[in-house]
Amino acid sequence: MVYYDRPREHTPFLRTFMNRRDFLHSAGLVSANLAFPKAATLLAGNPATVTASRRTFDVTTRVEILKPVGVTRIWLPAALTTETPFQETLTNTFNAEGGTAKLIESKPDALGLISAEFPDGAKAVVTSTSRITTRNYTIDLSATVKPASALKQNPADLDHFLRPTKLLPTDGIVKAKADEITTKANATSDAEKARAIYEWIVDNTFRDPKTRGCGTGDIRFMLETGDLSGKCADLNALYVGLARAAGLPARDVYGIRVAKSDLGYKSLGPSTEIITKAQHCRAEVYLSSYGWVPVDPADVRKVVLEEPPGNRPLDDDMVKQARARLFGSWEMNWMAYNFAHDVALPGSTGAPIGFLMYPQAETSQGRLDCLDPDNFKYEITAREITSASS
C-alpha cells in the first residue's frame, strides 16, 4: 500500500484510496480473481496456510449527526491499510457532501482514518465503502519450517507491538500476572507462553452481555478488581497486554463481522447484511518460528455464552472445537480495520480514544456517545460480491 507523509484533503467530497494494483483489482471481478494465485499455501513448507477460495465484500458505513451544533466532525475507521495473508483492501472510498474529508494513514498500526468536517448549518452525513478480499487463515503450529513472513520482520516493527499503552500497561499487576501464568505452566518458549496465556484467558474470563459495545479494554482495572468479564475488546486486550508483558509482540486487530460463519457457529457471524452492531476485536501474537499467529479467546467465551442453546460448559464439544481452532486460526467472515491504540482524532477537542472500531463524532458542544442512537445515527452493511466457493 502507499502511505502519505501528510493527510490528503479532498474537496468537495470524494476520495478513493487505491494504488495501481488496487485499480487493476477493482476494474472488474474477473481481473480481481485472476490477480491472486489459487494456491492452498503461501510457500512450500510454510506453516502459514490460506484457503484456496477468496471472498470479496463491500462494507458500507453511513453516519448522520442528528443534532449538529456549530462545526461538526466525524471520524470513521477504514479497512486495514496494509496487506496481510488474510485480507487485502482493494479500495476505501468516502463521500462527505457539504463538507471536506481526508484519509489519514498511520503505517505502524495499518490505520486508515477518514476525517470529515462540516461547517455550522450543514447537514453532517458521511458515507464510506471499503472493498476487501479475505481468505481463511491458519498457522500450523506443529510445522518445523520457519515461514518467510517470520524471517522478514523488522525488529523495530515488532518493538512497536511490545510497548505499553494507556489501557494496556505492561508493568505492575499486568507483568505479575503474566509471570504467574507462564511460570505455573512451566512455559519457556514463546509458543508455550502464548498458549499458556490463551488457555488462562479462556479458563478465567467470561463474556458479559451487559457490557456496552465491545467493552473498553482497561486491563489494569480488570486485574486489580478481579472482574475478568467483558466483551471482545476487554478479553482480547487482556490477552494482548499479558502477552506483551511476557515479552511477546502482540496486537489487537479491530474489525467487524461481515458474514455468517460457515463453520457451524451461529454466534460468530451476523444473520443479515446489516452489521451495524457486529464490531469484533481479534488478536495476534508474534512467535519467532511462525510469524504473526491469529488468536481469539474472546470468541471462545462467546461460543460458551451465546451458541444455542446457550451457557455451554467448557467441556462441551462445540466449545472444545472452538477453543482448539481459535489458537492459530481465523475464519475470515470478518473485516479488519487496524491495530491502533490511543488514537488521536484529528481536529478533535477531546482526548484520544482507546481504539477506533466505531464511528466517532463531535460538535461544538463536545464528543458524542457513539452508542447513543438519539444523537448519533449510523448503519453499516456488508454485501458479498463473490461466493465462498469462487
N, C-alpha and C positions, 0 to 999 in steps of 0.2 A: 504494500500500500504506500501511497505518497503521503508524507507528513509535511505540514506547512509550519514555518517558523512563527508566523503570526496569524491571527484569525483573518479569514476572508469574509468580508461583509458583502451581502448580496442585496441589492435594491432594484426593483421594488420588493420582490418576494420569493424568488425561486433560485435554488442552487442544487446541482446534482453532484454527488461525490462519487467519482469513478476515475480510474486510470485507464490507460489504453487497453489493457487486458479486460478490465471490467466492461468497457464499451463493447468489446467483441462478445463477451458473455451475454450482455443484455440485448444484443442485436436480434436475438430470437432463441427460442427454446432448443432448436436443433443445434445451433452453434454452441450453446451453453453445454449441451450434453456431450458434444464432441471434445470439449475443452479438457475434460477430466478422463484419464485412463480408467477403464473399468477393471481395476485390479483389487484383489482381496487384501493385499498387503502393501504397505508403503515401500518396503525394501526387503529383499530376500533375507531371511534370518532375523528380521526386525520384530521384536516383541510387540510393537505398536501396530495394530491392525484396524482397518476400517471396513465396513460393509461395502460390497460392490455397488450397491444402488445408492443414488443420491436423491434427496428431496429438496425441492425449491419452494420457498414460501415468500409471499408478500405480506409484511406485517405493517399495518397502518394505524397510526395514533392520531386522533383528533381531540384537541384541547380547546375549551372555551371558558373564559373567565366571565362568570355571570354578573358580577358586580365590579367592573373595573373602576378604579378611582385614581386619577392622575396618570402618571406614566406607569404602564403595566409591562411586566417582564415574565416570560415563560421560558422554561428550560426543559428539554426532552433528551433522554438518552437515545443515541443512535446505535445501530448494530456494531458489534466488535470491529475495530478498525485495523486489525491485523489478521492474517490468515492463519488458521490452525488446522490440524488434521480433521477436526470435527465440524468446522464451519468456515465458509468463505462468504464475505459480504460482497455482493455484486454492485449494489448501489444504495446510497442513502439520499433520498430527495425530501424536500420540505417546502411548504407554502405558508407564508405569513402575510397574506394580503392586507394592505393598510398599515403594515409595519415594516421593520427591517429584520433580517435574520442572518445568522452566520453559523458556520460549523467550526467548532474549536476542538482540536485534537491534542491528546497527550499520549505520546508514544509508550512510555513505560507501562501504563495501565490500559493500553489499547482503547482509550476513552475517546468517543466521539460525542460531543455535547452540542446540541442545537440550541442556540441562544437567540430569542426573538424579543423585540421591544416595540411597544405600541404607544403612540402619543395620547395625551389626555383627550377623551372623547371618541377615540377609535374603538371599533369592535375588535376585541382581542381573541383571535382564533388562529391556531396553528395546526397544520396537518403535516405529518411526516410519514414516509413509507420506506422501509428497509426491505430490499430483496436479498435473500440469502440462500445458500445451498448448505445442506447438512448431511452428515453420514454418521451412523452409529460407530462408536469408538471404544476399543478395548485394548488394555495393556495386559499381555500375558506375563504375569509375574513369576512364572516358572521358567521363562526363557533365560538363557545364559549369554546371549549375544547382545552387546550394548548397541542400542539404536543410534543412528546418525543424529537424531534430534538431541540426544543427551550429549554427544560429543561437541556439538556446535554452540552450546550455551555460553554466553558471555558472563564471566563471574560478576561483573557489575550489575547485570540484569538480575541475576539470582539474589544479590545482596538487597536489591530493591524489595524483594519479597521475603526478607528476613526482618525488615525494620518494624519497630512498634508504631502504632497509630493511636489516635485518641481513644478509640473504642477497643483496640487490640493491643494492649500493653504486653510486653514480653518479660517483665520483671515481677518481683513481688510474688503474690499468690499465684499468678499465672505460671511463672517459672517453677515455683514449688510444686504445683500440681503436675506439670509436665514431667518433672523429675520423678515424682512419686509414681506416676503411671508407667513410665518406661522402666524404672527400677523394679517395680513389682512384677513386670512382665519379663524381666531379665533381657530386655531389648538392648542390643548393642549396635546393630547395623541400622542404616537409615530406613530400610524397608521394614525392619522389625519395630522400630519406633513409630513409624507411620501407621502400621497395622494396630499396634497396641493402643494408640490414641483413638483410632477409629472404633475399635471394639469397646473402649471405655465410654465414648460418646453414645454409642448405641445402647449400652447397658445402663447408663446412669442418667440420661436426659429423657424428656418426654415432650411431645407436641401439645401445646395449649391452644385449643380452638378459640379462646377468648382474646388471644394476643392480636392487637391491631396490625393490619397489613401483614408484613413478613417479619415483624419484630424490629428491634433497634440494634442488636449486635453488641451490647455493652457487656463484654465477657468478664471484666473485673467485678461488676455488680453481681453477675450470676454466681461467680465462685465465692465472693465474700458473703452473700446472703444464703448460699446453698440452694437457691431457687434455679434449678437447671432446666426450667421449662421455657417454652417459646415456640417460634417457628423457624423457618429455614435460615433467615438472616441472623438468628441467635445461635442455633445449634451448629450450623456450618462455620460461623465465625468463631465459635469456641474451638472447633477443630483446627482452624487456621491459626488462631492465636497460640494454642498449645503446641502445634507443630513448629511454629516459629521459635517459641521459647525452648523447644528441644533441639534447635539448630537446623531445622528442615525448612527450606524455602517453601512457602505455601501461599495460596491466594484464594480469596473469594471470587467467584465468577457470577456476576449479577446478570439476570436474564428473565425470560418469560416463556412459559409453556405455550406451544403453538399448535399442537395436535394431540389427539388421544394416544395413549400407549398401545403399541401393537404387541406388547409382551403380556397382556392379560391383566394389567393393573388399572382398575377404574379410577383410582385416586391419583394417578400420576399423569394426568392429562386432561385438558378441557373437553367437554362434550359437544361444544358448538364452536363456530368460528369467532364468536365474541369472547375475547380472552382478557377483558379489562381487569379482572381480579386474579389472573393466572401468573403473576410475577413469582419467580423462584430463583433463589440463590443456590449455586452449587459450589464445589471447592476442588482445588487441585493441589497436589503436593509433589515436589520435585525430588526424585530418587536418582542417585548418581548412575545407576545401571539401567535406568528405564526412561529418564526424562520426566516430563510432566505426566502425572498419573491422576486420572479423574476419580473423585470420591464423592459420596453424598450420604453421610449418615443421617442427615435430617429427613431424607426421603424414606429411610428405613422406618423411622418413627412415624412418618405419615402413613405408611402402609399399616403399621400397628394400630393406629387410631382410626383411620378412615376406610381402609379397604373392607368392603362389605363381608360380613355383617358388622364389622367394627370391633374395636377393642380386642384385637387378636393378641395372643401371648407371643413372647419371643421365640418359643419353640414351635410355633405354627409353621407349616411347610412353606406357605407363601412368604411369610416374614423371613424365614431362613434363606429362601431363594433370593429375596431382595438384598438381604444382608451380604450374601456371598457375591452377588453381582455388582453391588454399588461400591465395592472397593476395587477400582481398576476398570470400571466400565460405565459408559453413559449411553442411554437410548436418546438419540437426537431428535426427539419431538419437542424441541426446546431451542430458543434462540438466545445467544449470549450477547450482552451489552458491553460489559467492561469489567476490569479488575480493580477499580478505583476505590480508595478510601479518602476521607477528609476532603471532599470535593468543594472547592470554592466556586460559587455560581457567579459568572461574570456580570458585573454591574450591580450585584445584589448589595443591599444594605445590611443583610443578615449574616449570621455565622456560616461557616462551611457546614455541609451536611455529611453525615457519616458515610453514605454511599448514594449512588444515583441509579435507582431502579424504577422509581415512579416519576411521572411528570412533576415539575415544581413550578411555582409561580409566586409573584408578589406584586402588590400595588403600592401606591404611595403610603398606604396605611400599614404596610409590612408584609411579611411572609404569610402565604395562605397554607392551610392544612390540606395537603394533597389527598387526604382521605375524607374530606368534607364535601359531600355532593351538593350542598346548598350554595357553595361559593366556587367550587372547582369541579367543572364537569368535563369528563373525558371518556372516550371509548377507544378500545384497542381491538382490532380484528386481525385474524390471520387467515390467509387464503393460500391453499396449496396449489401450486401450478403443475407440479409433476407428481405422479403417484410414487409410493414407496417401492414399487417393483420396476420403475423405469431405469 
